[in-house]
Amino acid sequence: MKIIKILGTGCPNCVSTEKIVTEVVATEKIEAQIIKVTDIQEIMMYDIMSTPAVVIDEIVVVKGRVPSASEIKELLKEEACCSTTEDSCCEPVSENKSDSCCEPKNGCC
């Protein structure tokens, strides 16, 4: 089961992000737990300076904007790539890369 965290203090964009993620999980029948994180101290632990943000299995995949439903679908399909196992081909995003957690390398993704 995926753990999806929506980081945000309750602004309209944070509410929209939560709604989009919830709808995609329901529509695609994805087994996931959605956790809303509103505590600013906890949000800061993810090195997030602007919300909303989406964290999937402890990897920040979107920050500072509302993602589209199609983007969330794609991010949730990247299960093998975005795993936290030793042989994972992915690394958490940096400020200079796209918001997707997967960067193709070594034939992965």
C-alpha positions as CSV (number, residue, x, y, z in Angstrom):
1,M,0.0,0.0,0.0
2,K,1.2,3.5,-0.9
3,I,1.5,6.2,1.7
4,I,0.5,9.6,0.2
5,K,1.0,12.7,2.2
6,I,-0.5,16.1,1.2
7,L,1.5,18.8,2.8
8,G,-0.2,22.1,3.3
9,T,-1.7,24.4,5.9
10,G,-5.2,24.4,4.4
11,C,-5.0,27.0,1.6
12,P,-7.3,26.6,-1.4
13,N,-4.5,25.1,-3.5
14,C,-3.8,22.5,-0.7
15,V,-7.5,21.6,-0.6
16,S,-7.5,21.2,-4.4
17,T,-4.5,19.0,-4.3
18,E,-6.0,16.8,-1.7
19,K,-9.2,16.5,-3.7
20,I,-7.3,15.6,-6.9
21,V,-5.2,12.9,-5.2
22,T,-8.2,11.4,-3.4
23,E,-10.2,11.3,-6.7
24,V,-7.3,9.6,-8.6
25,V,-6.8,7.0,-5.9
26,A,-10.5,6.2,-5.9
27,T,-10.9,6.2,-9.7
28,E,-7.8,4.1,-10.3
29,K,-8.6,1.8,-7.4
30,I,-5.1,2.3,-5.9
31,E,-4.5,0.9,-2.5
32,A,-3.2,3.9,-0.6
33,Q,-3.4,5.8,2.6
34,I,-3.8,9.5,2.2
35,I,-2.5,11.6,5.1
36,K,-3.1,15.4,5.3
37,V,-0.1,17.1,7.0
38,T,-0.9,20.6,8.2
39,D,1.7,21.1,10.9
40,I,4.3,23.6,9.7
41,Q,7.2,22.0,11.6
42,E,6.4,18.6,10.0
43,I,6.1,20.2,6.6
44,M,9.5,21.8,7.0
45,M,11.1,18.4,7.7
46,Y,10.5,17.7,4.0
47,D,12.5,20.8,2.9
48,I,9.3,22.3,1.5
49,M,9.2,26.1,1.3
50,S,5.9,26.5,-0.6
51,T,2.8,24.4,-0.5
52,P,1.0,22.4,-1.6
53,A,3.3,19.4,-1.8
54,V,2.7,15.7,-2.5
55,V,4.9,13.0,-0.9
56,I,4.6,9.4,-2.1
57,D,6.3,6.8,0.0
58,E,8.4,9.5,1.6
59,I,9.6,11.0,-1.7
60,V,8.6,14.5,-2.5
61,V,7.1,14.4,-6.0
62,V,5.3,17.7,-6.3
63,K,5.9,21.0,-4.5
64,G,4.6,24.5,-4.7
65,R,1.8,23.9,-7.1
66,V,-1.4,21.9,-7.7
67,P,-0.7,18.8,-9.8
68,S,-3.1,17.6,-12.5
69,A,-5.0,14.3,-12.2
70,S,-3.0,12.8,-15.1
71,E,0.3,13.7,-13.4
72,I,-0.8,12.1,-10.1
73,K,-1.8,8.9,-12.1
74,E,1.6,8.8,-13.7
75,L,3.4,9.3,-10.4
76,L,1.4,6.5,-8.7
77,K,2.2,4.2,-11.6
78,E,6.0,4.7,-11.0
79,E,5.8,2.1,-8.2
80,A,8.9,0.1,-9.2
81,C,10.9,3.2,-9.9
82,C,10.0,5.1,-6.9
83,S,10.5,2.4,-4.3
84,T,12.8,2.9,-1.4
85,T,14.6,-0.4,-1.9
86,E,18.4,-0.6,-2.4
87,D,18.1,-1.3,-6.1
88,S,15.8,1.6,-6.8
89,C,16.9,3.7,-9.7
90,C,15.4,6.9,-8.4
91,E,16.5,9.6,-6.1
92,P,14.5,12.4,-4.4
93,V,14.1,15.4,-6.6
94,S,16.3,18.4,-6.3
95,E,15.3,22.0,-6.9
96,N,16.8,21.9,-10.4
97,K,14.9,18.8,-11.7
98,S,11.4,18.2,-12.7
99,D,8.8,17.4,-10.0
100,S,8.7,13.7,-11.0
101,C,10.6,11.4,-8.6
102,C,12.0,9.3,-11.5
103,E,14.9,10.4,-13.6
104,P,15.7,7.7,-16.3
105,K,19.0,6.2,-15.7
106,N,20.6,2.8,-16.2
107,G,17.7,1.7,-18.3
108,C,15.2,2.1,-15.5
109,C,11.8,3.9,-15.9
